[in-house]
Amino acid sequence: MNDAMLQTILLVAMIIISVSLSAVILLQRSEGGALGMGGGPSGFMTARGAGNLLTRVTSILALAFFVCAIGLTIAGNYARGSRSVIDADAVGSIALDQPEQTAPAPEAAPATPAAPAAPSLDDLEASLPAGQGAPAQ
């Protein structure tokens, strides 16, 4: 069986089990009065019988949830095999393919200063028509 197909089947089963487990937990009798659902004597079974059945179903669904989680982990790692995250061959080829680098040569200082990247206020005043360069006081 294909690994991707196995993962898809296990994932769908895990979603169905999770929804079922949530529903069964919410159906159980509320001992602390939090939700107030279930457990009344007017149900289809007695309170004791419903408690035993729901407890048993909860434990079976919880076991199935953990089995699916472990199965998903194994199926996800099975395709990867024995490859390492750091492959020894790849690390060796990186080290061998690169020529040895020496210290970078110091750059000579430029003879003329570089032009500023952005215009300055002096450039702005020079571009204004005469009479608008000085602010009014």
C-alpha positions in Angstrom: 0.0 0.0 0.0 1.2 3.5 -0.8 2.5 5.5 2.2 0.5 8.6 1.2 -2.7 6.5 0.9 -2.0 4.9 4.3 -1.5 8.3 5.9 -4.7 9.6 4.3 -6.7 6.6 5.6 -5.2 7.0 9.1 -5.8 10.7 9.1 -9.5 10.3 8.1 -9.9 7.6 10.8 -8.3 9.9 13.4 -10.7 12.8 12.5 -13.7 10.5 12.8 -12.5 9.0 16.1 -11.8 12.6 17.4 -15.3 13.8 16.6 -16.9 10.6 18.0 -14.8 10.8 21.2 -15.8 14.4 21.7 -19.5 13.5 21.3 -19.3 10.6 23.7 -17.5 12.7 26.3 -20.2 15.4 26.0 -23.0 12.8 26.4 -21.6 11.5 29.7 -23.3 12.5 32.9 -22.1 15.8 34.3 -21.0 15.2 37.8 -20.1 18.9 38.5 -23.1 20.3 36.7 -21.0 22.0 34.0 -23.1 21.2 30.9 -26.2 19.6 32.5 -26.5 17.1 29.7 -27.3 13.4 30.0 -27.6 11.1 32.9 -31.3 11.7 33.6 -33.6 8.7 34.5 -35.8 9.4 31.5 -33.1 8.2 29.1 -33.1 5.0 27.1 -31.1 3.2 29.8 -30.7 3.6 33.5 -28.1 6.0 34.7 -25.8 3.2 35.8 -26.0 1.3 32.5 -25.5 4.4 30.4 -22.5 5.3 32.6 -20.9 1.9 32.1 -21.6 1.9 28.3 -20.3 5.5 27.8 -17.3 4.9 29.9 -16.4 1.7 27.9 -17.0 3.5 24.6 -14.8 6.4 25.7 -12.0 4.1 26.7 -12.2 2.2 23.4 -12.2 5.4 21.3 -9.3 6.8 23.4 -7.3 3.7 22.7 -8.2 3.9 19.0 -7.1 7.5 19.0 -3.7 6.7 20.4 -3.2 3.8 18.0 -4.0 6.1 15.1 -1.6 8.7 16.4 1.2 6.1 16.7 0.3 4.7 13.2 0.5 8.1 11.7 3.9 8.7 13.2 5.2 5.4 12.0 3.7 5.8 8.5 5.2 9.3 8.3 8.7 8.1 9.2 8.6 4.9 7.2 9.0 6.7 3.9 11.9 8.7 5.2 13.8 5.5 6.0 17.2 5.8 7.4 18.1 9.1 5.9 19.5 11.7 8.2 18.6 15.3 8.4 22.3 16.0 7.9 23.5 13.7 5.2 27.2 12.9 5.6 27.8 12.8 1.8 26.2 16.3 1.3 28.3 17.8 4.1 31.5 16.3 2.7 30.7 17.6 -0.8 30.1 21.1 0.4 33.4 21.2 2.2 35.3 19.7 -0.8 33.7 21.8 -3.6 34.5 25.2 -2.1 37.9 26.6 -2.7 39.8 27.8 0.4 39.0 31.4 1.1 41.6 33.8 2.3 41.0 36.9 4.3 39.5 39.6 2.1 41.8 42.3 0.9 41.3 45.7 2.5 39.5 48.0 0.2 41.2 51.2 -0.8 39.7 54.4 0.4 37.9 56.3 -2.4 39.7 59.3 -3.7 36.6 61.4 -4.0 33.6 61.3 -1.5 30.6 59.4 -2.9 27.5 61.4 -3.8 24.9 61.4 -1.0 22.1 58.9 -1.6 19.3 61.4 -0.8 19.2 65.1 -1.6 20.1 67.4 1.3 18.4 70.6 2.4 21.1 72.6 0.6 20.0 71.0 -2.6 16.4 71.9 -1.9 17.2 75.5 -1.2 19.3 75.7 -4.4 16.4 74.4 -6.5 13.9 77.0 -5.1 13.4 80.3 -7.0 15.1 83.3 -5.5 13.3 84.8 -2.6 11.8 81.6 -1.4 14.9 80.1 0.0 14.8 81.9 3.4 11.9 81.2 5.7 9.8 84.2 6.8 10.3 85.2 10.4 
